[in-house]
Amino acid sequence: MAALIEEGRAKVNLSLRVVGRRADGYHDLESVVAFADCADRLTLEPGGELKLATTGPLAAACGETSDNLVFKAAKLLAEAVPNLKLGAFALDKVLPVAAGIGGGSADAAAALRLLARLNNLSLDDPRLQKVALSTGADVPVCLLSRACDMTGVGEQLLPLPLPSMPCVMVNPRVPVATKDVFQALGLRNGELLVGATSVLGAPAWPETGGSIADWVEVLETVANDLEAPAMRIEPVIGNVLGALRDSAGVKLARMSGSGATCFAIYGAPADAHAAAEKIRRDHPGWWVHAGTLS
């Protein structure tokens, strides 16, 4: 059988509200998630035992194979589905690691999509969904790989009619551990940040056909609650945000996920590409991508 290929598209949190911390220690979130046109590439050669080889410009940052979320997701699915056909994965890694754009989660989701294709499983198979959430909070939305309003601990997904939005994504090549950012946020088990009044006053997302301006107007009313604690851990995030907010034509700029990647939305592709070129010149050590979110 020929090799199967999937892309693990970068996830961007356009907004991220921390609703509170559950008694079990997990955090309830509400986040508008979009996906970028930059992606890791995952190939599956069917047959034989489970293997993973990593190549690409950022392969060295992936760590041990046994810790890779591709490997973890495949092993969990093999435990959940009797006689699951496996094979050898090859990951071409181009997205920054520990960057707030779900690179590892997107890779794990791509692995699950590949195994679903190989084994004739539907993507809404309950076993696949359970494995996705067990692998990581961002894996279910990355499995769908389309714009969603994500709530709970990542398991509740409402697809959104997001327009294609010109963007620039910037990472200062400084890894930020999600657990460290949540620790810096400092919520106790059972503590809530969002009460009933806040929930009732939650923004209504634009309907199908909404423009970039419509979406930016609503997104400006919500923030990323992890931005401040992440900046305390890595102040360079403030420099990245400053570079994006100073660029010509920018409509909205903020941090994605738990950082350190930040993004900006523009009204026109030309503005995004011009901003990216300037940031690359001014900060040659940073990872910069100009493209679209959708």
Disulfide bonds with the S-S distance in Angstrom:
none
